[in-house]
Amino acid sequence: MNAPATRRRAFSSTRLGASNTRLGAAIMRLGAAVVLLAACAAPPVASRKTSPAEPPPPAQGATVDARVPTSTSPPLPSSAPSSLPQGDPAAEGLDPTRLADLVARAEATSSDALVILRNGKLVGAWTFGEPRSPIELMSVTKSIVSLAIGLLIDEGKIASVDAPVHHFFPEWNQGQKKDITVRHLLEHTSGLQHEPSTNVIYASPDFVRQALAAELTHPPGTRWSYNNKAVNLLAGVVHVASGEKLDDYLKRKLFLPLGIQESSWERDRAGNPHGMSGLGLHAVDLARIGQLLLDGGVWNGKRVLSEGWIDTSTAWARERGESGMLWWPVLDWMKFSIDGELVAQWRKAKIDGALLRKLIPLQDRTFDSRRAFEEALSGALGPEGVSALQASTSKAGLRTKKVQLGPTIGYAGDGWLGQFLVVLPAAKLVAVRQRRYPASEAEVNDPDRRFPDFIEKVRALPR
């Protein structure tokens, strides 16, 4: 979920002639959307055109990477129907008031796309702006990379998730690196040096070689630490194991069977698809992937991915770290606070005392939602102070909050700027929210526009 360096967004679509044009403004009234929700048997599809705006130029002094996007080519022939079964939200058991609230909140947070599937049916698709090229998933890309590893294990091209990485890169068959496994890369427990900022990564011409050259900061398997370099190395593992680049492999093994015909994927200057981010998909296509997982890896009656991999990769054990294998747990409830023990850890790590003094009013208060906590934190520190606290605690390997956790009810991919793929198996619910890179730095740094309460509102949809 790390924020990438400020950079000009540049994608190449796999569909020839995909438009990158930003079109004019015509705001959809929320009242019309609510009427549509109540009246239509087909899923509601609403659109609010945005004001014309080009992606921002890089900030002065920022690193600009010369990415090599995946080559343009005609869309792959589809072996699956392009349309999803459609359903009425109320008939599929969704609360219409809560759904209308979700749509309103999506618009208020500058979302570009929102899709809801219930019981395998498309019950709502909204585009808050003119539909254009695929939207980059940011770190939700990591969750899709996890599926590539599962597919290769299904094929027998990777022996198991516990296969040593040196089976693919023999130069690691020495020292402590010989003990690093594919599991460690997936679970953020490799011990590889972590970069708090992605500036260093984007400046590298070869993300895979950069990861291979990284030093170890702790023994493999001993500590959870969110790690972009490790996930970039998984792109190299996929290439060696399959003989195909990560993006090409997933087009053939995942996108084609699901009828996904348009995608984009950023590459580094050496031609490696990024693993930590870089995949662009339309919201409805990302929802297809969520539905595949909810259905145990079967699409239109055909097995695409083993159910065993879905269960293994999305499972979460609290003692192993904060995530599954590049999937985040969705919990029934969460409570957030800053307690004296956490503040003491910050002081010991020499976190800026001025920041800590501003947090005194928040100490030992408990917040029942992430949004409420983040609003209080932003109110105390301001956006720049929040960024400074996050950067300094990340560097020290400390948390920015204490979190009390309820039972697990699903899993999610979660990316910078508020990209979400949420899967709730028991509720038979899939939800996607996407947001393009905004036109102003103020919007980039506005935590509320990341829709921090999206998962909470999705959880509340079933009646």
C-alpha positions, -999 to 999 in steps of 0.1 A, spaced: 0 0 0 30 23 -1 27 55 -20 48 55 -52 70 84 -60 53 113 -77 55 106 -114 36 111 -146 12 83 -152 18 66 -185 1 34 -196 -1 14 -228 -33 -6 -232 -35 -41 -246 -65 -30 -267 -55 -9 -298 -71 25 -298 -78 27 -261 -85 63 -253 -65 83 -227 -86 115 -232 -101 131 -203 -135 144 -212 -157 173 -200 -179 179 -170 -215 170 -164 -223 161 -128 -247 132 -121 -272 141 -94 -273 117 -65 -310 117 -64 -312 103 -99 -289 75 -89 -311 67 -59 -342 65 -81 -323 43 -105 -313 20 -76 -350 16 -66 -365 13 -100 -343 -8 -122 -343 -46 -125 -310 -43 -144 -280 -32 -123 -277 5 -119 -250 21 -140 -244 58 -133 -218 82 -146 -206 116 -135 -182 132 -159 -153 150 -144 -136 183 -153 -109 180 -179 -75 175 -162 -42 160 -173 -21 139 -149 2 161 -128 38 166 -139 64 152 -115 71 174 -85 104 194 -88 132 171 -77 112 139 -79 125 109 -97 110 102 -130 113 66 -142 114 56 -178 90 27 -176 85 4 -205 48 -5 -205 36 -38 -218 36 -38 -256 4 -28 -274 -14 -57 -291 -49 -66 -303 -71 -79 -275 -69 -115 -267 -97 -137 -280 -121 -144 -252 -131 -179 -242 -157 -166 -217 -188 -143 -221 -179 -107 -217 -211 -99 -197 -219 -109 -162 -253 -120 -150 -273 -90 -138 -294 -87 -107 -315 -62 -87 -298 -50 -55 -329 -54 -33 -338 -88 -48 -303 -100 -40 -306 -89 -4 -288 -56 -3 -301 -28 19 -311 0 -6 -304 28 19 -269 16 27 -262 10 -9 -272 46 -17 -250 58 11 -221 38 -3 -226 53 -38 -228 88 -23 -197 83 -3 -179 69 -34 -187 101 -53 -178 123 -24 -143 107 -22 -135 113 -59 -139 76 -69 -137 68 -106 -154 34 -105 -175 13 -81 -188 -23 -88 -208 -46 -66 -215 -83 -72 -239 -103 -50 -247 -139 -54 -226 -140 -86 -247 -112 -102 -237 -77 -111 -260 -55 -90 -243 -22 -94 -217 -5 -116 -210 32 -113 -184 53 -132 -178 87 -117 -163 101 -148 -161 93 -184 -151 56 -188 -116 55 -203 -85 33 -201 -79 7 -173 -71 22 -139 -39 12 -122 -46 -10 -91 -15 2 -72 -8 -24 -45 -39 -45 -54 -15 -57 -81 3 -76 -54 -28 -97 -48 -30 -106 -85 7 -116 -84 -2 -140 -57 -26 -157 -81 2 -162 -106 22 -181 -80 -8 -203 -73 -13 -210 -110 23 -221 -113 20 -244 -83 -11 -258 -99 9 -265 -130 38 -281 -111 62 -254 -124 68 -243 -88 71 -273 -65 54 -256 -35 51 -223 -18 80 -234 4 104 -238 -26 136 -219 -20 141 -188 -42 176 -200 -51 159 -227 -72 151 -198 -96 181 -176 -89 211 -198 -80 231 -168 -69 211 -169 -37 222 -204 -28 246 -191 -1 245 -174 33 211 -166 48 195 -159 14 195 -196 7 168 -199 33 144 -175 17 114 -192 2 86 -182 -21 64 -181 10 86 -155 26 83 -133 -5 45 -137 -4 41 -131 33 65 -101 37 88 -121 59 118 -125 36 140 -102 57 151 -82 26 159 -46 32 127 -25 30 126 9 14 101 32 32 98 53 0 94 38 -34 116 66 -50 146 43 -47 128 14 -64 114 35 -93 149 49 -100 162 14 -106 164 2 -142 159 -34 -132 135 -41 -103 144 -79 -102 182 -74 -100 176 -46 -74 157 -71 -52 183 -98 -57 210 -74 -46 192 -62 -15 208 -69 19 191 -88 47 180 -68 77 168 -98 97 168 -136 93 142 -150 68 108 -159 84 114 -141 117 97 -108 112 68 -94 91 78 -62 72 59 -49 42 83 -52 13 79 -39 -23 113 -53 -34 103 -88 -24 71 -87 -45 90 -73 -75 112 -104 -72 82 -126 -75 78 -112 -111 112 -127 -117 102 -160 -102 72 -162 -125 94 -155 -155 119 -182 -147 93 -207 -137 70 -202 -167 92 -189 -194 69 -159 -198 68 -124 -184 44 -120 -155 19 -99 -175 19 -123 -205 15 -153 -182 -15 -139 -164 -31 -128 -197 -30 -164 -209 -38 -182 -176 -62 -158 -159 -74 -129 -180 -83 -149 -211 -104 -175 -192 -123 -147 -174 -130 -128 -206 -108 -98 -196 -98 -82 -229 -82 -50 -219 -54 -44 -194 -22 -25 -189 10 -33 -169 40 -11 -163 75 -25 -168 109 -13 -157 136 -4 -182 148 -40 -183 114 -52 -194 103 -67 -161 66 -61 -152 63 -45 -118 52 -68 -90 45 -42 -63 20 -22 -85 15 -13 -122 -14 -35 -133 -43 -16 -148 -78 -31 -151 -114 -19 -155 -134 -22 -123 -158 -48 -136 -128 -70 -147 -112 -67 -113 -146 -78 -99 -145 -109 -121 -113 -119 -104 -130 -115 -70 -159 -136 -82 -135 -163 -94 -120 -165 -59 -154 -164 -42 -165 -194 -64 -135 -214 -54 -115 -209 -86 -142 -220 -111 -154 -197 -139 -184 -207 -161 -181 -243 -149 -143 -246 -157 -115 -248 -132 -91 -219 -135 -73 -219 -102 -72 -245 -74 -95 -239 -44 -66 -250 -22 -45 -221 -33 -73 -196 -27 -78 -209 8 -41 -210 15 -32 -176 1 -61 -157 16 -59 -173 51 -46 -151 79 -29 -162 111 -23 -133 134 9 -147 148 25 -148 113 20 -110 105 -5 -85 92 -14 -102 60 -19 -135 42 0 -142 10 -4 -107 -5 -40 -105 7 -53 -85 37 -78 -99 61 -113 -83 63 -125 -83 99 -160 -81 113 -149 -51 134 -118 -32 143 -110 -6 170 -81 19 167 -62 38 194 -29 53 205 -20 40 239 9 48 263 29 17 253 29 28 217 39 63 225 67 50 247 80 29 217 79 61 196 99 80 221 125 53 224 128 54 186 133 92 188 102 100 168 98 138 165 88 151 200 67 179 184 45 154 167 41 133 199 30 164 219 3 171 193 -10 135 198 -15 139 236 -53 146 232 -57 113 212 -39 91 237 -60 63 251 -91 73 231 -107 44 211 -122 48 176 -146 23 162 -137 29 125 -105 35 106 -121 67 91 -128 82 125 -93 74 137 -76 89 106 -98 120 107 -87 125 144 -51 119 135 -52 143 106 -70 169 128 -42 167 153 -12 166 130 -24 179 96 -17 160 64 21 167 64 23 157 101 5 124 93 30 117 65 59 125 87 46 102 114 40 74 89 75 78 74 93 79 107 74 49 123 79 29 91 116 35 92 117 24 128 97 -7 121 68 6 144 31 9 140 12 42 137 -17 29 158 -29 1 181 -56 -21 165 -80 -45 182 -93 -71 158 -126 -89 155 -131 -123 136 -120 -126 100 -149 -126 75 -131 -121 42 -101 -108 24 -91 -78 3 -65 -63 -20 -58 -27 -9 -38 -1 -29 -26 34 -26 -51 62 -33 -79 38 -21 -80 10 -46 -100 -20 -33 -110 -55 -42 -131 -69 -13 -143 -105 -12 -167 -116 16 -174 -153 10 -201 -159 35 -220 -129 23 -214 -139 -14 -203 -103 -20 -176 -88 -41 -169 -50 -42 -144 -29 -62 -135 7 -58 -110 25 -81 -96 60 -82 -73 74 -109 -42 94 -100 -56 129 -91 -48 161 -108 -36 180 -77 -12 171 -48 -39 183 -24 -61 155 -36 -33 130 -34 -26 139 2 -62 140 13 -67 108 34 -105 110 32 -104 107 -6 -88 73 -1 -122 61 12 -108 46 45 -143 34 55 -150 16 22 -147 -19 36 -169 -10 66 -196 2 43 -194 -28 21 -197 -51 52 -229 -33 61 -246 -38 27 -264 -72 32 -297 -70 50 
